Every structure is written in structure tokens, then in C-alpha cells.
Amino acid sequence: MKRTNLDTWIETTERIPHLTRENLEQLQLHRLDEMLKRLKDRGGFYKDYPEKLASLADLRNLPFTTAADLSAYPGKFLLTSQSEVSRVISGATSGTTGPAKRVFYTEKDTEQTIGLFTAGICEMLAAGEKCFIAFPFTGPFGLGDLIAQAVERLGGIPIRAGFGQTFGEMLDLLKETQPETYIGFPVTLLSLIRLCGEKFPINRALVSGDACPAGVMEELEMALGSKPYPHYGSRECGLGGAVTCPAFEGMHLRENHIIPEIIDEQGNVLPDGEFGELVLTTIGADAMPLIRYRTGDFTRILPPCKCGGVTKRLDTVSRREGELSIEELDSQLFRISGLADYRASFDGRLIIEARTLSEGLQMQILGTAKTVYPDLQIEVHTSSCLHSDRPMYLGKRHIVKA
């Protein structure tokens, strides 16, 4: 089996002739110490941290950084001058309350992200092929544009679809351009496939920006005729964090830029293989490095990959929302072939507003939802999904709390 392209990219960018676990961890410790020294000199949020560690294991002795810290003290995390900042992402995500987080990037940061995207996308894209990019295009350093640059570096042709258009507008663009590949949200892709009603041009996909529940991934695989490539990223880790290799078993982390940890509810570091919260230290970040950032995402680190890659892999990543989560609902409800999209909310009852491709699915949706949450009062409302409709979530899917 072909080794992950991510390891090859690390060898090239870090000038390591042959990547091993030992020299990768040596690189991590060296980069971590360089970062700690810069942070100490800066005198910002991390001014009381040591400027050097004896080993990577000593990292676990440092305090955690939280989303609340980023919201409360955004300027104290910035390590470069404002003139060097090329991009700021600011805004609340689903479930966020209080001040929004602000994350800063320099051109070096975005160049590293393009490199990661290139390593992941080349697993599925050949030169000359078109790629339908269904992510927002918000400027020269926005997510959509960075993906488009990666596609172009591989000799591909980016189709800048964007996000937020109607299904009809996206389907018209698909029909006009006939792309072979797709990058975007997984549920949006499934909705487009089901709405197409004729031969769907896309046969390979990299899905990101949201959780990838098993049921959704299985439906996509059956429709595309190939396994989708999941990707994990967040604004805190530079938009790109981990990508899938041809083994399709977990996502390889860009460990030259990120040190991962998995912790339990008490903050104790768990051994590889155990599920817990993902914590990231972004040793490659230029503008805004973070130490032991609690992502709120839950996963585990898998054993070494059968592709022969050295980099650690994340299992499927989920976002905990208390007792209720939309991920298991998505996994079960989207096995119903006539379901195009739905929105879930909770006000003491679970309310599902579903858009369907055929009539008479209300009771099937209700029965399936009951298998996930048998003790809840559940209401289901259905309507026909039209080409004039837009996706019901314009970001991460979540159960909306009243």
C-alpha cells in the first residue's frame, strides 16, 4: 500500500531524508522550545511559562488553554506585529456564547496550510481534473481560496462553488463544469447527490468542516463508488490538521506543526487508543501559537497505520453537545434515501424539520429518530426539498437549543 502523502510532504518541507518516529519527535521538541522562547520574550498570555522543556513528556505539566481564554485575551496571544498578520478569523461558532474568538495568521501560516491541503488533496486528484469546492470564499486567505491554490499547485482546476447558494445553483454549476472531485461539507454533498436525479459527475470527495458520521459516509461511498477522504481542521490549528490516506483508517496529523494529546474529563493524559478530548499544541504556528489548547473535540489516537506512515492518526472526531448530539441522528436519518436535508432543534421536545424527495416519510423519520432518542418527545415536520432551497445549516450541524 502506498504511504501517506503527508509523511512525504513533511520530509520535503522539513528536509528530513527519511522520516522516523524518533527524528519527528526530535523536531517537535526543538520546535516547541523555539516557540516557548519566543512566547517568553513576547510577555503575553504565556509569559510565566518555561522557555525550554527537557522532553516532550514535560508538556503535560503545563496548563491548558481554552476557548474562553482566546475570547477574553485575543491580543495577548498574538506573537507577531499586526503588520505581519494577513488573515484574522473572528466569529462565534455553534454553541458559542460571550465574546467571539479571534485567530490570527501570517502568510507563513497560510502557506503551511496550503502545503497540508496539497498533501491531502493529491490522494484523490490528478492533474487536469476539476475540483468542486463547496466552502466559503471570503478573500485571498480564506478557506476556499487556500484550497483552490492547493488544487492549482497539483495541476487541477478549481471550481469555486462557494457555500450558501441554493441547491439549484450548485446543481447548475455541477452540470456545466462536470467536476470529477469535491471538497466541502459531507451532508451538502449527499444532498446534492440525492437531488441530482441523473448521473452525478463527481466520483471522489474530500469531506471536511463538520463531523463525518458513519451512516453519512456509507451513503456517500455507495453513491460515489469510492470511499470519501475525511479531513480534520479548525481555525485554532490553521484550518488544516489531519488528512486521510488510502488506507481510509483515521486521519494523519501534521505533526511537524502540531503536538496532539488526548485527555480525560479530569485533564489527565490518556494513552494512545483511548477516547477523550483532543488537546493541541501548535508548534508550527507563526502568528498565534497555542499551548495545550482544549478543542472540545473527542477522538482517540490510533495505532500505526498499515500504509507505513510515521505520523499519528486521529480516529473519527465528534463534538459533544451534552446529552444530545446531531451526529448519531445524522448517521441514522440519512440512511433514509428520500431524505435530502433536515434541521434539529430542542425546546424540551426534539423537533425535526425535514426536507424530503418524496412524500410519506414522516413516520419513517420519526421511527428512526426514536431509535436514537427513545425517551424524548419527538416531532417531525416534512416538506418537499426544492432546488430553490439552501442547505439548512450554513456551518457545523448541531441541535439548536431554544
C-alpha positions as CSV (number, residue, x, y, z in Angstrom):
1,M,0.0,0.0,0.0
2,K,1.2,3.5,-0.8
3,R,2.4,5.5,2.2
4,T,0.5,8.7,3.1
5,N,1.5,11.7,1.1
6,L,1.5,13.7,4.4
7,D,4.7,12.0,5.5
8,T,6.4,12.7,2.2
9,W,5.3,16.4,2.5
10,I,6.9,16.6,6.0
11,E,10.1,15.0,4.7
12,T,10.3,17.6,1.9
13,T,9.4,20.7,3.9
14,E,11.5,19.8,6.9
15,R,14.4,18.4,4.8
16,I,14.3,15.1,6.5
17,P,15.6,12.3,4.2
18,H,13.7,9.5,5.9
19,L,11.0,10.3,8.5
20,T,11.1,8.2,11.6
21,R,9.2,8.5,14.9
22,E,12.5,9.4,16.6
23,N,13.5,12.2,14.3
24,L,9.9,13.5,14.1
25,E,9.8,13.8,17.9
26,Q,13.2,15.5,17.9
27,L,11.8,18.0,15.5
28,Q,8.8,18.6,17.7
29,L,10.8,19.2,20.9
30,H,13.2,21.6,19.0
31,R,10.2,23.5,17.6
32,L,8.4,23.5,20.9
33,D,11.5,25.0,22.7
34,E,11.8,27.6,20.0
35,M,8.2,28.6,20.4
36,L,8.4,28.7,24.2
37,K,11.4,31.1,23.9
38,R,9.5,33.4,21.5
39,L,6.5,33.4,23.8
40,K,8.6,34.1,26.9
41,D,10.2,37.1,25.1
42,R,6.8,38.3,24.0
43,G,5.5,38.5,27.5
44,G,1.9,37.9,26.6
45,F,-0.5,35.2,27.8
46,Y,2.3,32.6,28.2
47,K,4.8,34.9,29.9
48,D,5.0,32.7,33.0
49,Y,5.7,29.5,31.1
50,P,9.2,28.0,30.9
51,E,11.3,28.8,27.8
52,K,12.6,25.2,27.5
53,L,11.4,21.7,28.3
54,A,13.6,18.7,28.9
55,S,11.3,16.3,27.0
56,L,8.0,16.2,25.2
57,A,6.5,14.4,28.2
58,D,7.1,17.6,30.2
59,L,4.5,19.3,28.1
60,R,1.7,17.7,30.1
61,N,2.8,19.7,33.1
62,L,1.8,23.0,31.6
63,P,-1.7,24.5,32.0
64,F,-4.4,24.2,29.4
65,T,-5.5,27.0,27.1
66,T,-9.3,27.2,26.5
67,A,-11.7,28.9,24.0
68,A,-12.7,31.2,26.8
69,D,-9.0,32.4,27.1
70,L,-9.0,33.2,23.3
71,S,-12.2,35.2,23.6
72,A,-11.1,37.1,26.7
73,Y,-7.5,37.9,25.7
74,P,-7.1,37.8,21.9
75,G,-4.3,40.4,21.8
76,K,-2.2,38.5,24.4
77,F,-1.8,35.5,22.1
78,L,-0.6,37.4,19.0
79,L,3.2,36.8,18.7
80,T,3.9,38.9,15.6
81,S,3.2,42.5,14.8
82,Q,-0.2,43.5,13.4
83,S,1.5,44.4,10.1
84,E,2.6,40.8,9.6
85,V,-1.0,39.4,10.0
86,S,-2.5,38.5,6.7
87,R,-5.8,37.0,8.0
88,V,-8.0,37.1,11.1
89,I,-10.8,34.7,11.6
90,S,-13.3,36.2,14.1
91,G,-16.8,34.9,14.9
92,A,-18.9,32.7,17.1
93,T,-19.3,29.0,16.2
94,S,-22.3,26.9,17.0
95,G,-22.9,26.8,20.7
96,T,-20.6,29.8,21.4
97,T,-21.7,32.4,24.0
98,G,-20.0,35.5,25.0
99,P,-17.2,37.2,23.1
100,A,-16.1,35.6,19.8
101,K,-12.7,34.0,19.4
102,R,-10.2,35.8,17.2
103,V,-7.4,33.7,15.5
104,F,-4.6,35.4,13.6
105,Y,-2.5,34.1,10.7
106,T,0.6,35.3,8.8
107,E,1.4,34.4,5.2
108,K,3.7,31.7,6.6
109,D,0.8,30.2,8.4
110,T,-1.4,30.1,5.3
111,E,1.5,28.7,3.2
112,Q,1.8,25.8,5.6
113,T,-1.9,25.2,5.4
114,I,-1.8,25.1,1.6
115,G,1.0,22.6,1.9
116,L,-1.1,20.3,4.1
117,F,-4.1,20.7,1.7
118,T,-1.9,19.8,-1.2
119,A,-0.7,16.6,0.6
120,G,-4.3,15.6,1.3
121,I,-5.9,16.5,-2.0
122,C,-3.3,14.8,-4.1
123,E,-4.5,11.5,-2.7
124,M,-7.7,11.9,-4.8
125,L,-7.0,14.5,-7.5
126,A,-5.0,14.0,-10.7
127,A,-3.6,16.8,-12.9
128,G,-6.2,18.2,-15.3
129,E,-9.1,17.2,-13.2
130,K,-11.7,19.7,-11.9
131,C,-12.5,20.0,-8.2
132,F,-15.8,21.4,-7.0
133,I,-15.0,23.5,-3.8
134,A,-18.1,24.0,-1.7
135,F,-16.6,26.1,1.0
136,P,-16.9,29.9,1.6
137,F,-14.6,32.2,-0.5
138,T,-14.0,35.1,1.9
139,G,-10.9,36.7,0.4
140,P,-7.3,35.8,-0.7
141,F,-6.5,34.0,2.6
142,G,-9.9,32.4,3.2
143,L,-10.5,28.7,3.4
144,G,-12.0,28.3,-0.1
145,D,-9.1,30.3,-1.7
146,L,-6.4,28.3,0.1
147,I,-8.0,25.0,-1.1
148,A,-8.2,26.4,-4.6
149,Q,-4.5,27.3,-4.5
150,A,-3.7,23.7,-3.4
151,V,-5.7,22.3,-6.3
152,E,-3.9,24.6,-8.8
153,R,-0.5,23.5,-7.5
154,L,-1.5,19.9,-8.3
155,G,-2.4,20.9,-11.8
156,G,-6.1,20.7,-11.1
157,I,-8.9,23.1,-12.0
158,P,-10.7,24.6,-9.0
159,I,-14.5,25.2,-9.4
160,R,-15.1,28.0,-6.9
161,A,-18.7,27.0,-6.0
162,G,-18.6,28.7,-2.6
163,F,-21.3,28.0,0.0
164,G,-24.7,29.3,0.8
165,Q,-26.2,29.1,-2.7
166,T,-29.3,27.3,-3.5
167,F,-29.2,23.6,-4.4
168,G,-30.4,24.6,-7.8
169,E,-27.5,27.0,-8.3
170,M,-25.0,24.4,-7.2
171,L,-26.5,21.7,-9.4
172,D,-26.4,24.0,-12.4
173,L,-22.7,24.6,-11.8
174,L,-22.1,20.9,-11.5
175,K,-23.9,20.2,-14.8
176,E,-22.0,23.0,-16.5
177,T,-18.5,22.1,-15.2
178,Q,-18.6,18.3,-14.8
179,P,-16.0,18.1,-12.0
180,E,-14.5,14.7,-11.0
181,T,-13.9,15.6,-7.4
182,Y,-15.5,17.5,-4.5
183,I,-14.2,19.3,-1.3
184,G,-16.8,20.5,1.2
185,F,-19.3,19.5,3.9
186,P,-20.3,15.9,3.8
187,V,-24.1,16.4,4.2
188,T,-24.2,19.0,1.5
189,L,-22.6,16.5,-0.9
190,L,-25.1,13.9,0.0
191,S,-28.0,16.3,-0.5
192,L,-26.6,17.3,-4.0
193,I,-26.3,13.6,-5.0
194,R,-29.9,12.9,-4.0
195,L,-31.2,16.0,-5.7
196,C,-29.3,15.5,-8.9
197,G,-31.8,13.0,-10.3
198,E,-29.3,12.0,-13.1
199,K,-25.8,10.8,-13.5
200,F,-23.7,12.6,-10.8
201,P,-20.3,13.7,-12.3
202,I,-18.3,13.5,-9.0
203,N,-16.7,10.2,-8.1
204,R,-14.2,11.2,-5.4
205,A,-14.5,13.5,-2.4
206,L,-12.6,15.1,0.5
207,V,-15.1,15.9,3.2
208,S,-14.4,18.4,6.0
209,G,-15.8,21.3,8.0
210,D,-18.1,19.0,10.1
211,A,-18.3,15.6,11.6
212,C,-18.4,12.6,9.3
213,P,-20.9,10.2,10.8
214,A,-20.7,6.5,9.8
215,G,-24.1,6.5,8.1
216,V,-23.4,9.6,6.0
217,M,-20.0,8.2,5.0
218,E,-21.5,4.9,4.0
219,E,-24.2,6.5,1.9
220,L,-21.6,8.7,0.2
221,E,-19.4,5.7,-0.6
222,M,-22.3,3.8,-2.2
223,A,-23.3,6.9,-4.3
224,L,-19.8,7.8,-5.4
225,G,-18.4,4.4,-5.9
226,S,-15.4,5.2,-3.7
227,K,-14.6,6.0,-0.1
228,P,-14.6,9.7,0.8
229,Y,-11.5,11.2,2.4
230,P,-12.3,12.8,5.8
231,H,-10.2,15.8,6.9
232,Y,-9.9,17.3,10.4
233,G,-9.2,21.0,10.9
234,S,-10.1,24.0,13.0
235,R,-9.3,27.7,13.0
236,E,-7.0,27.2,16.0
237,C,-4.8,24.7,14.1
238,G,-4.6,26.8,11.0
239,L,-7.7,25.4,9.3
240,G,-5.9,22.2,8.4
241,G,-4.9,19.5,10.9
242,A,-5.2,15.9,9.7
243,V,-5.9,14.1,6.4
244,T,-6.8,10.5,5.4
245,C,-4.5,8.3,3.4
246,P,-5.5,5.4,1.0
247,A,-5.9,3.0,4.0
248,F,-9.0,5.0,5.0
249,E,-8.4,4.3,8.6
250,G,-8.0,7.5,10.5
251,M,-6.5,10.9,9.6
252,H,-2.7,11.5,9.7
253,L,-1.8,14.6,11.7
254,R,0.7,17.2,10.5
255,E,2.9,16.5,13.5
256,N,5.6,18.8,12.2
257,H,3.3,21.6,13.2
258,I,1.0,20.1,15.9
259,I,1.6,18.0,19.0
260,P,-1.6,16.1,20.0
261,E,-2.8,14.8,23.3
262,I,-5.9,13.0,24.4
263,I,-7.2,13.8,27.9
264,D,-10.0,12.6,30.2
265,E,-12.6,14.7,32.0
266,Q,-10.1,15.4,34.8
267,G,-7.4,16.6,32.4
268,N,-5.2,13.5,32.7
269,V,-3.3,12.5,29.5
270,L,-4.6,9.2,28.2
271,P,-2.6,6.6,26.3
272,D,-3.0,6.1,22.6
273,G,-6.1,4.1,21.8
274,E,-8.3,5.6,24.5
275,F,-11.1,8.1,23.7
276,G,-11.1,11.5,25.2
277,E,-10.8,15.2,24.4
278,L,-8.3,16.3,21.8
279,V,-5.7,18.8,23.0
280,L,-3.4,20.6,20.5
281,T,-0.1,22.4,20.8
282,T,0.5,24.3,17.6
283,I,4.3,24.4,17.4
284,G,4.2,25.4,13.7
285,A,2.0,28.5,14.1
286,D,3.7,31.8,13.4
287,A,1.2,34.4,14.4
288,M,-0.7,32.7,17.2
289,P,0.8,29.5,18.6
290,L,-1.3,27.8,21.3
291,I,-0.1,25.6,24.1
292,R,-2.3,22.6,25.1
293,Y,-5.5,24.1,23.6
294,R,-8.6,22.2,24.6
295,T,-10.5,21.7,21.3
296,G,-13.8,20.3,22.7
297,D,-13.5,17.6,20.1
298,F,-13.5,14.0,21.1
299,T,-11.5,11.2,19.4
300,R,-8.5,8.9,20.0
301,I,-5.1,8.3,18.6
302,L,-4.9,5.1,16.5
303,P,-2.1,2.6,16.3
304,P,0.5,2.9,13.5
305,C,-1.1,2.9,10.0
306,K,-0.8,-0.1,7.7
307,C,0.2,2.4,5.0
308,G,3.6,2.5,6.7
309,G,3.3,6.2,7.7
310,V,5.0,7.5,10.8
311,T,2.6,10.3,11.7
312,K,-0.1,9.7,14.3
313,R,-3.7,9.3,13.2
314,L,-6.9,10.6,14.7
315,D,-10.0,8.4,14.7
316,T,-13.4,9.9,13.7
317,V,-13.8,13.2,15.5
318,S,-17.0,14.1,17.3
319,R,-18.3,17.2,19.1
320,R,-20.1,16.6,22.4
321,E,-23.2,18.7,22.9
322,G,-24.2,17.4,26.3
323,E,-26.8,14.6,26.3
324,L,-27.9,15.4,22.8
325,S,-25.8,15.2,19.6
326,I,-26.8,15.6,16.0
327,E,-24.1,13.2,14.8
328,E,-25.9,10.0,15.7
329,L,-29.1,11.4,14.3
330,D,-27.3,12.2,11.0
331,S,-25.8,8.7,10.9
332,Q,-29.3,7.1,11.2
333,L,-31.6,9.5,9.5
334,F,-29.5,9.9,6.3
335,R,-29.8,6.1,5.7
336,I,-33.3,7.1,4.6
337,S,-32.8,7.5,0.9
338,G,-35.6,10.0,0.4
339,L,-34.2,12.5,3.0
340,A,-32.4,15.4,1.4
341,D,-31.7,17.6,4.5
342,Y,-33.1,18.4,7.9
343,R,-32.7,20.7,10.9
344,A,-33.0,19.6,14.5
345,S,-33.9,21.8,17.5
346,F,-34.7,21.2,21.1
347,D,-37.1,23.0,23.5
348,G,-37.9,20.1,25.8
349,R,-39.0,18.3,22.6
350,L,-36.8,17.2,19.8
351,I,-38.2,18.9,16.7
352,I,-37.0,17.7,13.2
353,E,-37.8,19.9,10.2
354,A,-37.0,17.6,7.2
355,R,-36.8,18.3,3.5
356,T,-37.6,15.2,1.5
357,L,-37.6,14.0,-2.1
358,S,-40.8,12.0,-1.7
359,E,-44.0,12.1,0.4
360,G,-44.9,9.8,3.2
361,L,-41.6,9.8,5.0
362,Q,-42.7,11.5,8.2
363,M,-43.4,8.3,10.2
364,Q,-40.2,6.6,9.0
365,I,-38.1,9.6,10.1
366,L,-40.0,9.7,13.4
367,G,-39.4,5.9,14.0
368,T,-35.7,6.2,13.1
369,A,-35.2,9.2,15.4
370,K,-36.9,7.2,18.2
371,T,-34.2,4.5,17.9
372,V,-31.6,7.2,18.7
373,Y,-33.5,9.0,21.5
374,P,-36.3,6.7,22.6
375,D,-37.1,8.7,25.8
376,L,-37.6,12.0,24.1
377,Q,-40.8,13.6,22.8
378,I,-40.1,14.0,19.1
379,E,-42.0,16.0,16.4
380,V,-41.3,15.6,12.7
381,H,-42.4,18.1,10.1
382,T,-41.7,17.4,6.4
383,S,-41.7,19.4,3.2
384,S,-40.5,18.9,-0.3
385,C,-36.9,19.8,-1.0
386,L,-36.8,22.3,-3.8
387,H,-34.0,23.5,-6.0
388,S,-34.6,27.0,-4.6
389,D,-33.8,25.8,-1.1
390,R,-30.4,26.2,0.6
391,P,-28.7,23.8,3.0
392,M,-30.4,24.0,6.3
393,Y,-27.1,24.6,8.1
394,L,-24.6,27.1,6.8
395,G,-21.8,25.8,9.0
396,K,-21.4,23.0,11.5
397,R,-24.5,20.9,12.1
398,H,-25.8,21.0,15.6
399,I,-29.1,20.6,17.6
400,V,-30.3,24.2,18.0
401,K,-31.3,24.8,21.6
402,A,-34.4,27.0,22.2
